Amino acid sequence: MQLELALHAPEPVDLVEVARLSGWLYEAGDRWVPARELCAALDITDRQIRHLAASSRGQIVSSPGSPGYKHVRHCDPEEVNAITGRLEHQAKLMGTRAGEIRKAFHAVRS
């Protein structure tokens, strides 16, 4: 039996929406804005916020464990170091998991 995986490319990014979110966060100033506040203010979902942030070329800052979203112009060096450290750690964990999946797949195929 072969499983069907629903793999598809992410939605193309809307640069106007990236600019709108980035501008909103810039105007919000030196504070972390929770996703729920952004959802209400911009009428978008938290998934859309994550997608826009990931497509912002570093202008919109957030990571697992952060208190929300912030424009990079309002971040201090400690915040940037903490955010980038968490993202790099998450990337390492994901790489490890990918290797484990690959290894497990080859083990069951031999």
PEWO-V892897 format. One record per backbone hydrogen bond with DSSP energy under -0.5 kcal/mol. NH is the residue of the N-H (numbers start at 1). CO is the residue of the C=O. Records with the same first field share a line. If there is no record, write none. Layout:
NH: CO / CO
//
This chain:
5: 3
7: 5
8: 6
15: 13
17: 14
18: 14
19: 15
20: 16
21: 17
22: 18
23: 19
24: 20
25: 21
26: 22
27: 23
28: 24
29: 25 / 26
31: 29
33: 69
34: 32
37: 34
38: 34
39: 35
40: 36
41: 37
42: 38
43: 39
44: 39
49: 45
50: 46
51: 47
52: 48
53: 49
54: 50
55: 51
56: 53
59: 56
61: 59 / 70
66: 63
69: 33
70: 61
72: 59
74: 71
75: 72
80: 76
81: 77
82: 78
83: 79
84: 80
85: 81
86: 82
87: 83
88: 84
89: 85
90: 86
91: 87
92: 88
93: 89
94: 90
95: 91
96: 92
97: 93
98: 94
99: 95
100: 96
101: 97
102: 98
103: 99
104: 100
105: 101
106: 102
107: 103
108: 104
109: 105
110: 106
//
